[in-house]
Structure formats: C-alpha cells, structure tokens
Amino acid sequence: MHRCHLFEGANRLRCIEALQKQAQRLPHPVSVPASADHRQASVLVPFCVLKDVGPGLLYTVRSGQLRSHSGQVSFPGGVRELNSTGRDCDFDLELSWAAATALREAEEEIGLSAGRVDVWGAHRSHTTSAKFAVTPVIGYCGELASLSELRANPDEVSLVLFRSLEHLLDKPGAWGYTVFDRPGYGRYAVPVLRDQLPRIWGLTAVFTFVALQLLLGPEFPQRLNRMQIEGEAVLKKSKPLVGS
C-alpha cells in the first residue's frame, strides 16, 4: 500500500491540529529552567520517504562508545541546553524549545539539516527512570534517495535505520508489549517491535506508536489498538513509568 499521501494536504493539517490540541504548550520566549526532578530533553520522530522503498521512519542505533543505552535503537535527540541567563541556546521565535533541540541534535547526529524538516509539532512529554522528561517532536523530512545521504556521527550513532510503514503496520505479530516492575515506579507496559534486531523498544517504541496513531488516525490497525489496550490494562492499578 502506498501511503505517501499521508504526509501532505488534509492529513498533514489534521496531524498538526491534533498536536496543537494535546501537546504541552511551550511559551515564547522560553526561559524556564528544567525541573529539579527531571532534565528536559526532546527527540525528532522523522517520517520520510525512502526511494524505491516507500514511506517510513528514520531511527538511529546509538554508538557503543556512549555510556548509557549504547547499541540501542533511538530517535535523534538530546537535552535542552540553557545559557547562563536561563534562556535556550537554541532560542528561535518560530520554534518551541523542543523542536529547536530536536532539530539541532538530528543535524549533529545524522546530518539531517533543519531546513528539510517540516515540523508538525510536539507531543506531550514522557518521563523516564533516568530522571528525564522527553518530548517527541514529529515531522516529515521528505524523500531520501538512499540512507547514504545522511552522515552518522560515529561518536553518537553507529548506524542509521529505516523502517517502512508496511513493516511497522502490516507485519502480523511484529508488535507486542513488555511489562516491567521496578521499585519506585510500579508496574508498567511498553510496546516492543520484536520481529527484528536491533529491537525497537522502550520510549522509542512508545514514540513510534504515538507517531503512527497520529499519522493514521482511525486507519491505525485495530490489532495494534487491541495490543496497546491489553498492555494498558496491566497499568490500571499501578503507576506507569511513561506518560503524563
């Protein structure tokens, strides 16, 4: 199924409006420091079209040199940077801090220039056990002739991955969920794309689900909705790790 039309016209506007309604409102000018409990960070969730393959999402595999989550699949992103006056180093009247941070990191990590990204908006942030509040920024970066157009920074990224919408949506049994139980956080469930290595799980899988549900709206496959409901049922009497 060819789904390139999902990034254009009426569907693009629907996605932008949906994000505006439920996203965290990030004021301008932004000079609010990160919480004492959680450092603020953002990631770019980049839809694109890979020539001869079709539409999908770009991911990174974190470098083995990194101290945390090395070798894991992630989206490009990083921590919000403030200058000595408490204002964003990436301050831009046209962008939220989350979008500016995500675009900066995407250019540093994989050579994806900010100018080619059509930013749709930011979803609500999700907190982690490592005391980060991570905001996913969803956008569309057009067509790539091949992944060789991107330049992975070896200090941060060992590989750039592409997963097509067909792979993410239409492969029966590809998705499941994992239930965790950690002291201080209770019991929580997260989706996992389990059919292929490196595995997509954790917040990266959560943000993948968020982006796909946004993009497809009512067309989001019912079997994936059911899978998510099963995972969420586990959480009804416990405190989740992610979400707000």
C-alpha positions in Angstrom: 0.0 0.0 0.0 1.4 3.4 -1.0 0.9 5.9 1.8 2.9 8.9 0.7 -0.3 11.0 0.6 -0.4 10.8 4.5 2.3 13.5 4.7 0.5 16.0 2.6 -2.6 18.2 2.3 -5.6 17.5 4.6 -3.9 14.7 6.6 -0.9 16.8 7.3 -3.1 19.6 8.6 -5.1 17.1 10.7 -1.9 15.9 12.4 -0.7 19.5 13.1 -4.1 20.4 14.6 -4.2 17.3 16.7 -0.7 18.0 18.1 -1.7 21.6 18.8 -4.7 20.5 20.8 -3.0 18.0 23.1 0.7 18.9 23.2 2.4 20.6 26.1 2.2 24.4 25.5 5.7 25.7 25.3 5.8 29.5 25.8 7.9 32.1 23.9 10.2 33.5 24.9 11.3 30.4 26.8 13.5 30.9 29.8 12.1 28.3 32.2 14.9 26.0 33.6 14.4 22.3 33.7 12.7 20.8 36.7 14.8 19.9 39.7 13.5 16.4 39.4 13.7 15.9 35.6 16.0 17.3 33.0 14.2 18.3 29.8 15.1 16.6 26.5 13.5 16.1 23.1 13.8 13.7 20.2 12.9 14.1 16.5 10.5 11.4 15.2 11.2 11.8 11.5 8.8 10.4 8.9 10.4 10.3 5.4 10.0 8.5 2.0 12.9 6.3 1.0 13.2 6.0 -2.7 12.2 2.5 -4.1 11.0 1.5 -0.6 8.3 4.0 0.4 7.3 5.9 3.5 8.5 5.1 6.9 10.5 6.3 9.9 14.2 7.0 10.5 15.9 5.7 13.6 19.5 5.6 14.9 21.5 2.9 16.6 23.4 4.5 19.5 27.2 4.3 19.4 28.8 1.6 21.5 31.0 4.4 22.9 28.1 6.0 24.8 27.8 5.4 28.5 24.1 5.0 28.5 21.9 2.9 26.2 24.7 2.1 23.9 23.7 -0.1 20.9 20.0 0.6 21.4 17.6 2.0 18.8 16.6 5.5 19.3 15.4 8.7 17.6 17.9 11.6 17.2 17.6 13.9 20.2 19.2 15.3 23.3 19.0 17.5 26.3 17.7 21.1 26.3 20.6 23.5 26.6 20.2 26.8 28.5 22.7 29.6 28.6 23.9 31.4 31.7 20.8 33.6 31.8 18.5 30.6 31.7 17.4 31.1 28.1 17.5 28.4 25.4 20.7 28.2 23.5 18.5 27.2 20.5 16.1 30.0 21.0 14.0 30.6 17.9 10.8 32.6 17.8 9.4 30.2 15.2 10.0 27.1 17.1 9.4 25.6 20.6 12.5 24.7 22.6 11.6 21.0 22.0 11.6 21.4 18.2 14.8 23.5 18.2 16.6 21.0 20.4 15.4 18.0 18.3 16.5 19.6 15.0 19.9 20.6 16.4 20.5 17.1 17.6 19.3 15.5 14.3 21.8 17.6 12.4 24.6 16.8 14.8 23.8 13.0 14.9 22.8 12.1 11.4 23.4 15.2 9.2 19.7 15.9 8.7 19.5 19.6 8.1 16.8 21.5 9.9 15.8 23.1 6.6 14.5 19.9 5.2 12.2 19.0 8.1 8.6 20.1 8.1 7.9 20.2 11.9 4.3 19.3 12.7 4.5 19.8 16.4 5.4 18.3 19.8 3.5 15.6 21.6 3.3 15.5 25.4 6.5 14.7 27.3 7.2 11.3 28.9 9.3 10.8 32.0 11.9 8.1 32.4 13.6 6.3 35.3 16.8 8.2 34.5 15.0 11.4 35.5 14.5 12.9 32.0 11.3 14.4 30.7 11.5 13.6 27.0 9.3 15.4 24.4 8.8 13.8 21.0 8.7 16.2 18.1 7.1 14.8 15.0 8.0 16.0 11.5 8.4 15.0 7.8 11.8 15.2 6.1 10.7 14.5 2.5 12.3 11.9 0.2 15.7 10.3 0.5 17.4 8.7 -2.5 19.2 6.4 0.0 20.3 6.4 3.6 23.8 7.3 2.4 22.5 10.9 2.1 22.8 11.1 5.9 26.0 11.2 7.8 26.1 9.4 11.1 28.3 11.0 13.7 30.4 8.0 14.9 30.7 9.5 18.4 27.0 9.2 18.9 25.5 7.0 16.2 26.8 3.7 14.8 24.0 3.2 12.2 21.0 5.0 10.7 18.0 2.7 10.3 14.8 2.9 8.2 11.6 1.0 8.9 8.9 1.3 6.4 5.2 1.8 7.3 4.5 -1.6 5.8 7.0 -3.2 8.2 5.7 -1.2 11.2 2.0 -1.7 10.4 1.3 -4.6 8.2 3.5 -7.4 9.5 1.4 -9.7 11.7 2.9 -10.5 15.1 5.7 -7.9 14.8 4.5 -5.9 17.8 4.0 -7.0 21.3 4.4 -5.4 24.7 6.7 -5.9 27.6 5.7 -5.5 31.3 8.2 -4.2 33.8 8.0 -3.9 37.6 10.6 -1.6 39.1 10.8 -0.3 42.7 9.6 3.3 42.9 7.9 3.2 39.5 5.4 0.4 39.9 4.3 -1.9 37.1 4.2 -0.5 33.5 4.0 -1.8 30.0 5.6 -0.6 26.8 5.2 -1.7 23.2 8.1 -3.5 21.5 8.8 -4.3 17.8 10.1 -7.8 18.4 10.5 -9.3 15.0 13.8 -7.9 14.0 17.2 -6.9 15.6 18.2 -4.4 16.7 14.9 -4.4 18.6 12.8 -1.2 18.9 11.5 -0.9 22.5 11.2 1.5 25.4 10.5 5.1 24.8 11.5 4.7 21.1 8.7 2.2 20.7 6.3 4.4 22.6 7.0 7.4 20.4 6.7 5.2 17.3 3.2 4.2 18.4 2.4 7.9 19.1 3.5 9.0 15.7 1.8 6.1 13.8 -1.5 6.7 15.7 -1.3 10.4 14.9 -0.5 9.8 11.2 -3.1 7.2 10.6 -5.9 8.4 12.9 -8.9 6.0 12.5 -6.9 3.9 10.0 -4.5 2.8 12.7 -4.7 -1.0 12.6 -7.3 -2.4 15.0 -4.9 -5.3 16.0 -2.4 -2.7 17.2 -5.0 -0.8 19.1 -6.0 -4.1 20.8 -2.4 -4.9 21.7 -2.0 -1.5 23.3 -5.2 -1.9 25.2 -4.0 -5.2 26.6 -0.8 -3.6 27.7 -2.6 -0.6 29.3 -4.9 -3.0 31.2 -1.9 -4.1 33.2 -1.4 -0.5 34.4 -4.9 0.3 35.7 -3.9 -0.3 39.3 -0.3 0.9 39.1 1.8 3.9 38.5 3.2 4.0 34.9 6.8 4.8 34.1 5.9 6.7 31.0 3.1 9.1 30.2 1.8 12.2 31.9 
